[in-house]
Amino acid sequence: MLGHTFMSFLINGVLLLLIGLAVHAVSYFFFTKPVVSWKAVITFALLSAFTYAFPILGYIFSILVAIYLIWREDNLYRLGAIAFLVALLLTAISLFIGGHLMLVIPVRF
């Protein structure tokens, strides 16, 4: 179980880091200044991986860190933190609806 958690953390973190760095590079190329700082990309990739590996603790910790960054940091972090909170909210809603539908509407083969 611990190996699965570590591997999910590692794979999810690396994938999100690559996606975030690609967004950073594309925004730097097209807008000549980054939309989100590379430090924010690394921070939110690690938080997302932590949320995936440890669901309840990860959500609580990630929400607290994102709120802190909105309150404390500059605009590049603030934009990333707001996007991260929206992504967490949409994930939680989709998991709730998906789980509820699985309980309410059984699939028959």
N, C-alpha and C positions, 0 to 999 in steps of 0.2 A: 504494500500500500504506500509506503513512504517512497519507494522507487518510482511508482507511478506519479505521485504528487510532484516529485523533483523533476521528472521528465516532462510532465505537462507544464510546469513552471518554466523550464528551460526552453522547450519548443515554442510555447506561446510568447515568452519574453523575446526570443530572438526574432520571431516573425513580426511581432509588433514593432520591435526596434527597427527592422529593415523597412517596414511600411512607413513608419514615422520619419526615418531619415530620407526616404524617397520623397515624401511630402515636403520636407524641409528643403531638399535640393531643388525640387521643381519650383517651389515658391521663390527660392533665391534666384533661380534662373529667369523666371518670368517677371517677377516683381522687383528684382535687384535688391531686395531685402527680405529676410525670412519672415514668414507669417508666424511661425512658432519657433522658439529657440531650440537648439539641439539638446540643451540640458533638460528642457521640458519634455522632449521626445523620449529621452532615456528615463526620466522620472515616471512618465505615464506608461511606458512599456513595462517597467518593473512593477508598477502598481496593478496594471491589468493582468500580468502574469501571476502576481500574488493573489488577486481576486479569483482567478481561475483555479489556482492550486488549493486555496483555502477559502471556500465560498463565503461563509458568514463573517469570519474574522477579516477576510480580505475586503468585503464590502464596507464594513464599518471603518476599517483603517483607511481605505481609499477615499471614502467620503470625507473623513476628517482631514486628510492631507490636502485634498482638492479645495475644501473650504478655506483651509489655512493659506494655500497658495493664491486663491482669489483675493483674500483679505490682505496679504502681506507682500506679494511680489509685483513685478512690473507687468506691462500689458501683454508681453509675449507668453508669459506663464499664465496670465489670467485667461486669455483666449483658449489655451490648451486645457486649463482646468475646467472651464465652462463646458467645452466640448466633451471632456471626459465624464463630467457629471451627467450630461445628457445621454451619453452612451450607456452609462451605468443604469440610468433610469429606464431607458428603452429595453435594455437587457433584462432588467427585473420585471418589467411589464410583460415582455414576451415569454419569459419563463413562467410567470404566474398564469397567463392566459393559456399557454401550451400545456402546463400541468393540469390546469382546471379542465380543459377540453379533453385531455386524456382520461380524466376521471369521469366526466359527465357523458362523453360520447365514445363508447367503446367501439373499436374497429372490428368488424366481423369479416372473416375470410371464407 
